[in-house]
């Protein structure tokens, strides 16, 4: 593990309007799966070689949560979503980048800009590579969803010793009837059970952020208490 750079950045809050945020960043070259897990367990997230977490003074709205895999229940409605997508082809592999990835990524974010008011900036091959391909170090994967030969969904995950860290999912809005966002998480849970993983690390849940509201549906889940330093113990409750 080689810590290339560490810094703090103040900016407008990514999740709540009219608020400022302070983020702690670590850029790590050749991060091990073990060290990645130590960071994830303490509330960090990973994009490429960059690990980050909010450390905003006087605000604790960003709550790190993880799904309890063993006690998650697949209701009839959940099973219907899985069954509805039974004809899709699904592959898991090391993260990659193709023209199809970029086109799908752009299409998804343009629709989200119109539908949910997300900020939009065109991506590039280099930006995508830096965010989702670089830094996988043998534990980062992508789960690809295909309708015949057409790429319709990409789920970026880290597979760690005790769980799966859910990084980012994007999909073709033309297939919204398949509830691909829910399907991707259900498949993560099924994969975790198959390989005896205890948790799905969902990142931050912010009560007043509409884009993160869906995370409250995935019960039971545990919440990280505070912002523990790396040399200190952590508690999920």
C-alpha positions in Angstrom: 0.0 0.0 0.0 1.4 3.4 -1.0 -0.4 6.5 0.1 0.2 8.9 -2.7 -1.7 11.9 -1.4 -4.0 12.9 1.5 -6.0 16.1 1.6 -9.2 17.8 2.8 -11.7 19.7 0.6 -14.5 22.1 1.4 -17.3 22.4 -1.1 -21.0 22.6 -1.5 -22.7 19.5 0.0 -23.3 16.7 -2.5 -26.5 15.6 -0.7 -28.2 18.5 0.9 -29.0 22.0 -0.5 -27.6 25.1 1.1 -25.0 23.2 3.1 -21.2 23.0 2.9 -19.2 19.7 3.2 -15.7 18.8 4.3 -14.4 15.6 2.7 -11.3 13.7 3.7 -9.5 12.1 0.7 -6.8 9.5 0.5 -5.3 8.5 -2.9 -3.8 5.1 -2.5 -1.7 3.1 -5.0 -1.8 -0.7 -4.8 -4.3 -0.7 -1.9 -4.8 -4.2 -0.5 -8.2 -5.8 0.0 -7.5 -5.9 3.7 -6.7 -2.2 4.0 -9.7 -1.3 1.7 -11.9 -3.2 4.2 -10.4 -1.3 7.1 -11.3 1.9 5.4 -14.8 0.8 4.3 -15.6 -0.4 7.9 -14.8 3.2 9.0 -17.1 4.9 6.6 -14.8 5.5 3.6 -16.0 5.0 0.0 -13.8 4.1 -3.1 -13.7 5.6 -6.6 -10.7 4.3 -8.4 -7.6 4.9 -6.3 -9.4 7.6 -4.3 -10.9 6.8 -0.9 -13.0 9.5 0.8 -15.5 10.2 3.6 -17.3 13.3 5.0 -16.0 14.8 8.2 -18.3 17.8 8.3 -18.2 19.7 11.7 -21.5 19.8 13.4 -23.3 17.6 10.9 -23.9 13.8 11.0 -26.5 13.5 8.3 -24.3 11.1 6.2 -24.8 7.7 7.9 -22.8 4.7 6.7 -25.0 1.7 6.5 -24.6 -2.0 5.7 -27.2 -4.6 5.0 -27.4 -7.7 7.2 -27.2 -10.4 4.5 -28.2 -13.4 6.6 -31.4 -11.7 7.9 -32.5 -10.1 4.7 -35.8 -11.5 3.5 -36.8 -11.9 -0.1 -40.5 -11.1 -0.2 -42.8 -12.2 -3.0 -42.4 -8.7 -4.7 -38.7 -9.0 -4.5 -38.7 -12.5 -6.0 -41.0 -11.2 -8.8 -38.4 -8.6 -9.7 -35.7 -11.3 -9.9 -38.0 -13.6 -11.9 -38.9 -10.8 -14.3 -35.3 -10.4 -15.3 -34.6 -14.1 -15.7 -33.8 -13.8 -19.4 -31.0 -11.2 -18.9 -27.4 -12.4 -19.2 -25.3 -11.4 -16.2 -21.5 -11.5 -16.1 -19.0 -10.6 -13.3 -15.5 -9.6 -14.3 -12.7 -7.2 -13.6 -13.8 -3.6 -14.4 -13.4 -2.6 -18.0 -14.2 0.3 -20.3 -15.7 0.2 -23.8 -17.7 2.6 -26.0 -20.8 0.9 -24.8 -19.9 1.6 -21.2 -19.5 5.3 -21.9 -22.7 5.6 -24.0 -24.7 3.9 -21.3 -23.2 6.1 -18.6 -24.0 9.2 -20.6 -27.5 8.1 -21.4 -28.3 7.3 -17.7 -27.0 10.6 -16.4 -28.7 12.7 -19.0 -32.1 11.1 -18.0 -31.3 11.6 -14.3 -30.5 15.3 -15.0 -34.0 15.7 -16.5 -35.8 13.4 -14.0 -34.1 14.3 -10.7 -32.2 17.4 -11.4 -28.8 15.8 -11.1 -25.8 17.9 -12.2 -24.4 16.7 -15.5 -21.0 16.9 -17.1 -20.0 14.8 -20.1 -17.6 12.0 -19.1 -14.5 10.9 -20.9 -12.6 7.7 -21.2 -10.0 9.0 -18.8 -12.4 10.2 -16.2 -14.4 6.9 -16.3 -11.1 4.9 -16.1 -9.9 6.9 -13.1 -13.3 6.5 -11.3 -14.3 2.9 -12.0 -11.5 0.9 -13.6 -8.2 2.0 -12.0 -7.5 0.8 -8.5 -9.4 -2.4 -8.5 -6.4 -4.3 -7.3 -8.0 -7.7 -7.6 -11.0 -7.0 -5.4 -12.9 -4.6 -7.6 -15.4 -6.0 -10.1 -18.2 -5.0 -12.5 -21.4 -6.9 -12.9 -22.6 -6.5 -16.5 -26.3 -6.9 -17.5 -27.2 -7.7 -21.1 -30.4 -8.0 -23.0 -29.2 -10.4 -25.7 -26.0 -8.5 -26.9 -27.1 -5.1 -25.6 -25.4 -3.7 -22.5 -28.2 -2.4 -20.2 -26.6 -2.2 -16.7 -23.2 -1.9 -15.0 -22.8 -2.5 -11.3 -19.4 -1.6 -9.8 -18.6 -3.5 -6.6 -15.7 -4.4 -4.3 -15.7 -8.0 -3.0 -14.0 -8.0 0.4 -13.4 -10.6 3.1 -16.6 -10.2 4.9 -18.9 -8.4 2.4 -19.5 -6.5 -0.8 -19.0 -2.8 -1.0 -21.6 -1.4 -3.4 -19.8 1.4 -5.3 -22.1 2.6 -8.2 -24.8 1.3 -10.5 -26.0 2.8 -13.8 -28.4 1.4 -16.3 -30.4 2.0 -19.5 -33.6 4.0 -18.5 -35.4 2.3 -21.3 -35.4 -0.8 -19.1 -36.8 0.9 -16.0 -39.7 -1.6 -16.0 -37.2 -4.3 -14.9 -36.3 -2.4 -11.7 -32.6 -2.9 -12.4 -31.5 -0.8 -9.5 -33.3 -3.1 -7.1 -32.3 -6.2 -9.1 -28.6 -5.3 -8.8 -28.8 -5.1 -5.0 -30.8 -8.3 -4.8 -28.1 -10.0 -6.8 -25.4 -8.7 -4.6 -27.2 -10.1 -1.6 -27.6 -13.5 -3.3 -23.9 -13.5 -4.3 -22.9 -12.6 -0.7 -25.0 -15.5 0.6 -23.5 -17.9 -1.9 -19.9 -17.0 -0.8 -20.6 -16.6 2.9 -20.3 -12.8 3.0 -22.0 -11.1 6.0 -22.6 -7.5 4.7 -23.5 -5.3 1.8 -21.9 -1.9 2.4 -24.3 0.6 0.9 -22.4 3.8 1.5 -24.2 6.8 2.9 -27.8 7.2 3.8 -29.1 10.8 4.1 -32.6 11.1 5.3 -33.4 14.3 3.4 -31.7 13.3 0.2 -34.2 11.9 -2.3 -31.5 10.1 -4.4 -30.4 8.1 -1.3 -33.8 7.5 0.2 -34.1 4.1 -1.4 -31.4 2.7 0.9 -33.8 2.7 3.9 -35.8 -0.1 2.2 -33.0 -2.7 2.5 -33.6 -3.8 6.1 -32.2 -5.0 8.4 -29.2 -2.8 8.2 -26.6 -1.5 10.7 -25.3 2.0 11.0 -21.6 3.0 11.7 -21.3 4.9 14.9 -19.3 8.2 14.6 -16.2 8.6 12.4 -13.5 6.3 13.9 -9.9 6.8 13.0 -8.0 3.9 11.5 -6.1 3.1 14.7 -9.3 2.9 16.7 -12.0 0.3 17.0 -15.3 0.8 15.2 -18.9 0.0 16.1 -21.9 -0.8 13.9 -25.3 -0.8 15.6 
